[in-house]
Amino acid sequence: MTSLPTASIVIPTRDRPAYLEVTLASVMPQARRAAAEVLVVSDAHDAATATVAERHGARLVPMVTAGGANAARNAGIGAATSDLIVLIDDDVQAPPGWLQALLTGVSDTPDRDVFGGPIVARLEGGGPRACGREAAPITTLDLGPRDHDVQFVWSANMTLRRRALEQVGEFDETILGRGEEEDWQRRYAALGGRVRYLANAGIEHRRTAADSTLRSLSRTAYGYGRTARRYDLRKGAPPSIADELRTLSGCAWHVVRRRCANGIVLGAQAAGRLRQALAERID
């Protein structure tokens, strides 16, 4: 009888084979040692992605139609065969020992069903000049050196037992961008669930030198700001337009006062939020 894999590692991706190459190169050796399966969910008809997945020995799960990250996560979960689902993004690099630390943390905490670990930013090429007062302008998570319960972890490094998914249901495919995994965790918490942070199970969140430029980061931040505002509206707690303006002004002041290019990226996100708020008024 064939035993089930120790974990199913699900990687949603869309037209980013170069990023996926690095991710799989770091994950596949660890998955083989731990007897885990790796599923690459392609949210587009991309031959290069299929080639990368095949070369590394990952199982490809093609989407019939592009539906966004949550749709890809749901498809990967549906195709997975393990009771333990590990969600990561296609732009991470897993250092040696990441998966074993994750599996050990899960095994040592049988009364928790949702887990996450540190996410460290790596801007290749250095990224924009920063004053050091803010985190890097991409998703990170650092909740300290000890394992403990937390409110949220992020889907770049998030693990779930299948029984939690059966209790809460799928990820909401109508949410795109900000709030994709937060919404699911809020529903989980409403049912009494608790999330565990595993301090030793960290990954790196990458941006290539080309994607670490001020222009590229600002463009991404602007779009993220718009989705963040939409998610706040969905929750019923959107800041006022005056508050959004104050945030944007504060970012501009920070750029001038600290000579911090990172503030420009934060300002782009604030501008996206403001643009979305104004669009809501028109609608």
Buried (B, 14 or more C-beta within 10 A) or exposed (E): EEEEBBBBBBBBBBBBBEBBBBBBBBBBBBBEEBEBBBBBBBBBEBEBBBEBBEEBEBBBBBBEEEBBBBBBBBBBBEBBEBBBBBBBBBBBBBEEEBBBBBBBBBEEBEEBBBBBBBBBBBBEEEBBEBBEEBEBBBBBBEBEEEBEEBEBBBBBBBBBBBEBBEBBEBBBBEBBBBBBBBBBBBBBBEEEBBBBBBBBBBBBBBBBEEBBBBEBBBBBBBBBBBBBBBBBBBEEEBBEBEEBBEBBEBBBEBBEEBEBBBBBBBBBBBBBBBBBBEEEEEE
